[in-house]
Amino acid sequence: MALRLMPKSKVWAYQCKTGGKTFCRSTGHADRRMAEREVPRLQKLARLLREQPNASLHLSKAIIEEVARIETDIGHGQAGRVSYALMNFHRFAGDIGLERITVDLVEQYQRKRLAEVSLATVTKELCFVLRMMRLRGFQIARPSSKRGRMTPQRAFAGEEIRAFFAACPARLRTLYVLMLVTGARLAELVPSPRSNHVPLRKSEVDLERRTISIRSAKGRLGVQGKVRTLPLPAEIVEPLRKQMASVDGPFVFQPLPNNPRDFDLILAEAGIKKLDELGHKLTAHSFRHTYATIMSEAIGHNAFLLKEILGHKQISMTERYCHPTAPAPSLPFGDISQLWSGERGVGKGCRIVDLARSESA
């Protein structure tokens, strides 16, 4: 066990025997005193490799093993989400050994992802990465929480709704109309291999009574989510009947793997900007914002009732979906033009003096 200079380099390396093999790792420092500070960490790593020989894996192999374990223990849907998160980290870090993944590297990855997605998404991805490392004997502290990129959405305007459905193909029109008139999330209607949620079934649609039962797609595993029963307009009954007849199996809709691309193509065909001047964007989830805004005005802005209709657990979440328009004010002084009357104002003298004279008289 000793520190030695690496060949053709001024950097010190730590070397010892582990399981009959030579263990050699760079300290990353040319100064010997700085290199000696890295010795305890490298000694711990050598002891770990001695106790767990399989811990010395490359990141790609560790990801394959972790995804296979998740698929066996939990299911295909969760394995897909874990695979997506770990492959994002793999593209950032490269196919390096697990012992080279440090707190600094994880924090750099966190800063990069926060510029792309929301804080909640980054937090989930870091949980998957740190759990994979922990199961292989590497304890890495979680980086401090930082604010991620906000992705504000907006509701459709009336003209945009008409232009959108004029450009919408027939195969998607029933789905988008149903999202508009019920405020359902896409995961609550359409099957997806990345979601553990059971989408809308044909048995949950009652065309005779014109009602639909929607189960919340935001519930945790093992926790029963809210079920809300909503009325259906008479105009959508027949299109929905044809949709259910055209799909085999228990579900109302077929999977739509290219839904984001299809939605953007419809926006382009209708001449609708995806981002407005304030940076608010339109996605398929904007139908839910539109429904919340319309329903809020219909029920007299009753926040508690709207929360139950949308299936939210907190009113603070319901507030994000409402984009009401203020009504035209009814001013108490009638014609507003009198505010700009030429007989009043500083240019015509002070009227208070005239008022005082009239009172004295």
Summary of the structure (lengths in Angstrom):
residues: 361
radius of gyration: 31.1
end to end distance: 111.0
largest distance: 116.7
contacts: 915
relative contact order: 0.07
helix: 51%
strand: 10%
